[in-house]
Amino acid sequence: QVHLVESGGGLVQTGGSLRLSCAASTSIFGFRVMGWYRQAPGNQRDVVAQIATNGDTIYADSVKGRFTIYRDGAGMHLQMNSLKPEDTATYYCNAQRGPDSFWGPGTQVTVSS
């Protein structure tokens, strides 16, 4: 079983920045795809950004140019700049390995206007 843990969430003002991190109980380079999803109350969980084993990335249109996903020896990260109130949500780390998909418990991001 793989365990994922997110960190870095918090309260920030509009225009501010946060960096989310996802640590795994195993090497992250064994995952085919890793990504960040977010879910606001009453909404479905949507993809924010994903990074593949070869380093290719994709972003939701709403975060392009503001968010950057990357990996290093410490885990997977999401640098979030120019935050907006509509970015407020619980952010989840996801990792895919073969047919399996793993999730972290989530970290709350709140952007005040």
C-alpha positions as CSV (number, residue, x, y, z in Angstrom):
1,Q,0.0,0.0,0.0
2,V,1.2,3.5,-0.9
3,H,0.7,6.4,1.4
4,L,0.6,10.0,0.2
5,V,0.7,13.0,2.5
6,E,0.1,16.6,1.4
7,S,1.5,19.7,3.1
8,G,1.8,23.4,2.5
9,G,-1.8,24.5,2.5
10,G,-3.1,27.5,4.4
11,L,-4.7,30.9,4.2
12,V,-3.3,33.5,1.8
13,Q,-4.5,36.8,0.3
14,T,-5.5,37.3,-3.3
15,G,-2.3,37.5,-5.4
16,G,-0.3,35.5,-2.9
17,S,1.6,32.3,-3.3
18,L,1.7,28.9,-1.7
19,R,3.7,25.7,-2.4
20,L,2.1,22.4,-1.9
21,S,4.1,19.3,-1.4
22,C,3.3,15.6,-1.6
23,A,5.4,13.0,0.1
24,A,5.1,9.3,-0.7
25,S,5.9,6.2,1.3
26,T,7.8,4.9,-1.7
27,S,9.9,6.4,-4.5
28,I,7.8,8.8,-6.5
29,F,9.7,8.0,-9.7
30,G,7.9,4.6,-9.7
31,F,4.6,6.2,-10.5
32,R,3.4,6.5,-14.1
33,V,1.6,9.8,-13.4
34,M,1.3,12.0,-10.4
35,G,-1.0,15.0,-10.1
36,W,-2.9,17.5,-8.0
37,Y,-6.7,17.7,-7.9
38,R,-8.9,20.0,-6.0
39,Q,-12.4,20.0,-4.7
40,A,-14.5,22.9,-3.4
41,P,-17.6,22.3,-1.3
42,G,-20.5,21.2,-3.4
43,N,-18.2,20.6,-6.5
44,Q,-16.6,17.6,-8.0
45,R,-12.9,16.8,-7.7
46,D,-11.1,18.2,-10.7
47,V,-7.6,17.8,-12.0
48,V,-5.3,20.8,-11.5
49,A,-2.1,19.6,-12.9
50,Q,-0.4,16.3,-13.8
51,I,3.2,15.2,-14.4
52,A,4.2,12.0,-16.2
53,T,7.3,9.8,-15.7
54,N,9.0,11.5,-18.6
55,G,8.4,15.0,-17.1
56,D,5.5,16.0,-19.4
57,T,3.0,18.2,-17.7
58,I,-0.6,19.2,-18.2
59,Y,-2.6,22.0,-16.5
60,A,-6.2,22.9,-16.2
61,D,-6.9,26.0,-18.2
62,S,-7.8,28.0,-15.1
63,V,-4.3,27.6,-13.6
64,K,-2.1,27.8,-16.7
65,G,0.6,30.4,-16.3
66,R,0.1,30.6,-12.5
67,F,0.8,27.1,-11.2
68,T,3.8,24.9,-11.8
69,I,4.0,21.2,-11.0
70,Y,7.4,19.5,-10.5
71,R,9.1,16.7,-8.8
72,D,12.4,16.3,-6.9
73,G,14.0,14.0,-4.4
74,A,11.6,15.3,-1.7
75,G,8.4,14.6,-3.6
76,M,6.0,16.2,-5.9
77,H,5.2,19.9,-5.6
78,L,2.7,22.5,-6.8
79,Q,3.9,26.1,-6.9
80,M,0.9,28.3,-6.9
81,N,1.3,32.0,-7.7
82,S,-1.2,34.8,-8.3
83,L,-3.8,33.0,-6.2
84,K,-7.4,33.9,-6.6
85,P,-10.4,33.3,-4.4
86,E,-11.7,30.7,-6.8
87,D,-8.6,28.6,-6.1
88,T,-10.0,28.0,-2.6
89,A,-10.4,24.2,-2.2
90,T,-9.1,21.1,-0.7
91,Y,-6.1,20.0,-2.8
92,Y,-5.3,16.3,-3.1
93,C,-2.2,14.5,-4.3
94,N,-2.7,11.6,-6.6
95,A,-0.3,8.9,-7.9
96,Q,-1.0,6.2,-10.5
97,R,1.0,3.0,-10.7
98,G,-0.3,0.4,-13.1
99,P,-4.0,-0.1,-12.5
100,D,-3.8,1.5,-9.1
101,S,-4.6,5.0,-8.0
102,F,-3.6,6.4,-4.7
103,W,-4.8,9.6,-2.9
104,G,-3.6,11.7,0.0
105,P,-6.0,13.0,2.6
106,G,-5.9,16.5,1.2
107,T,-4.7,19.9,2.3
108,Q,-6.9,23.0,2.5
109,V,-6.1,26.2,0.5
110,T,-8.1,29.3,1.3
111,V,-7.6,32.5,-0.7
112,S,-9.1,35.6,0.9
113,S,-10.4,38.4,-1.3
